[in-house]
Amino acid sequence: MNLCGRFIFYRHSQADLSAMLKGDPYFHVHPYETLEEILPLLDEILGNRHA
């Protein structure tokens, strides 16, 4: 995963993100609803490895 840029995590059911942010390639936008959805992504971004 390319880690250049900034990450935006948001709960789609609780927030609406502007089209300007969604369309900007500088931002990596990741919608999620549950902790189970976001934890694997955070592990990947941080380079965490699980046995």
C-alpha positions in Angstrom: 0.0 0.0 0.0 1.3 3.4 -0.9 1.5 5.4 2.4 2.0 8.8 0.7 -0.8 11.2 1.4 -3.3 11.4 4.3 -5.8 8.9 5.4 -9.4 9.7 6.2 -11.6 7.1 8.1 -15.2 7.8 8.6 -18.4 6.1 9.4 -20.6 6.4 6.4 -23.8 6.0 8.5 -22.8 8.9 10.7 -21.0 11.4 8.4 -21.0 12.6 4.9 -17.7 13.4 3.4 -17.3 16.2 0.8 -16.8 15.3 -2.8 -13.7 17.5 -2.7 -12.1 15.1 -0.3 -13.4 12.0 -1.9 -12.1 13.0 -5.3 -8.7 14.2 -4.1 -6.0 11.6 -4.8 -3.9 13.0 -1.9 -6.4 11.5 0.5 -7.0 7.8 1.0 -10.6 7.6 2.0 -11.8 4.6 3.9 -15.4 4.3 5.0 -16.3 1.8 7.7 -19.1 0.9 10.0 -17.6 -1.5 12.6 -14.4 -1.9 14.4 -13.9 -5.3 12.7 -13.9 -3.5 9.3 -11.3 -0.9 10.2 -8.8 -2.9 12.3 -7.4 -5.0 9.4 -6.9 -1.8 7.4 -5.1 -0.1 10.2 -2.9 -3.1 10.6 -2.0 -3.0 6.9 -1.3 0.7 7.0 0.9 0.4 10.1 2.6 -2.7 8.8 1.5 -4.9 11.7 1.9 -8.6 11.1 -0.1 -11.3 13.0 0.9 -14.9 13.3 
